[in-house]
Every structure is written in C-alpha cells, then in structure tokens.
Amino acid sequence: MKKLLFTVIFGTALVLGACGGGGSDEGSSGGSSDGGETTDTASADQIFQNNCASCHGSDLSGGMGPDLTKIGSEYSADEIADIIQNGKGQMPAQKQVSKEDRQTVAQWLAKKK
C-alpha cells in the first residue's frame, strides 16, 4: 500500500513538474559560464525541486534516493543526464523530463563536488 501511495505521489509530482515551466525566467540571470555552456542555477534548482527532491531531498542530502551533494565528483554532466533519462539501479527512467531540463539539471549537479 505504501509503495502504491508513493508511486501515485511521485508520478503526480513528476507530471506536474514536467508541465510547469515556460513562464518567466525570474532569477535566471545568475547563470555561470564554463566552456561556453551556461547553467541557470535558479532554473536548475526549480527543475530539481519539481522532479527530484521527493527522493533526493530538497537540499540534495538524500532520502529514498542517494545523496547528491557531491555527485559531480562521481559523474560528468553527460553521465548524469543519461541516468536521469534511462535510470540506474533503483532509480526509474525519467522520460517525462525534457531534454533541455535534463541537461540543465545535469550540468548543475555535475558542479556539486
């Protein structure tokens, strides 16, 4: 019963998170540049909160999913994006997350070292 409830809540959070973006980019002027790629920290954090925080904690410290505070020391942005898209271990594939959002979050997480 707990698994079913979690699945429904998690699925709803993922669907709502995937549907939400397209509005204004308030607070998005704080992108950092490295090698021509910019990461919009505010946007990445919002995407994370909408799609990942229920398992990985709102502060990246973990919960049902592993701690991501230093994930950049283990995986590159491309590897993180692949894990988000295809899943790994107990983490299911997050097919509803757009490629753009996946890349934004992956670049942001890759800087967590």
N, C-alpha and C positions, 0 to 999 in steps of 0.2 A: 504494500500500500504506500509506504514511504517513497519507494522508487517511482511509482506511478505519479504521485503528487510532485516529486522533484522534476520528473520528466515534463509534466504539464507546465510547471512554473518556469523551468529553464527554457523550454520551447517557446513559451509565450514571450519571455524576455528577449530571446534571440530574434523572434519575428518582429517585435516592436522596435528593437534596436536597428534592425535592417531597414525598417520602413521610415525611420526618423531622420534623416539628415538632409539636406537640400536647402535649408533655410539660410539665415545669415551666418557669417563666419565670425561672430563676435569673439574677440580674444584670440584671433588667429594670426596676429601679426608677429607672434613670437616664434616663428619657425627658425630652426638653426640650419646652417648650411655646412655640408661636408661632401666634397667631391661632386658638387653640382646637384645633389639631392637635398631637399629640404623636408623637415619633419615638423608639422604643425602640432606642437605639444598639446595645446588645448583640444584640438580636434581628435588627436590620438587618444587622449585621456577619456574624452566623451565616448568614443567608439568602444574603448576598453570597458568603461563603466556599463555601457548598454549591452555588451556581448560577452564579456569575460569575467567580470567582477563577481558574479554569483558563484563561480567555482574557485577563482584565483584570488578572491578578496579585493575589496575596493582599494587597498593600499599595496596590492601585489604580493602580500605576505602568505598567500595560500589559504587553503580551506579544504574543500573537497579535491581541488586541483593543486598542483605543486606551487611552491613559492616562486615568483618570477622576478624578485628584486634584483637578481644578478644573472638573469637568463642570457644577457648579451655576452657573458664570458663563456657560455657553452655553445651558443648557436649564432649564426650570422642572420641578417635580416631575411635573406632568401630562404634559409632553413626554417626560420620561424614562420614565414608566410606559407611555406609548404605544410608545416604542421597544422596551422590554422585551417588550411584548405582540405587537407587529407586526413587529419587526425593522427594520433600516435599513442600507443599504449591504450589507456582507458579513455583518453580524450577522443570524443567523436569528431568527425569531419564537420566543419562549419561552412557548409556550402552556401548558406544564405548571406554570408558576409561578402560584400562586393570586392572585386579585385583591388580597387582603389583603397577601400577601408582596410583590407588585409595588408596591403603594402604600407599604409600609414602606420598602423599599429605595429607591424613587424619592424619597421625602421626605428620606431620609438622604443620598443622593447630591446632591440639589439644594442641600444646605448646604455642599457641597465647593466652595469658591470661592477 
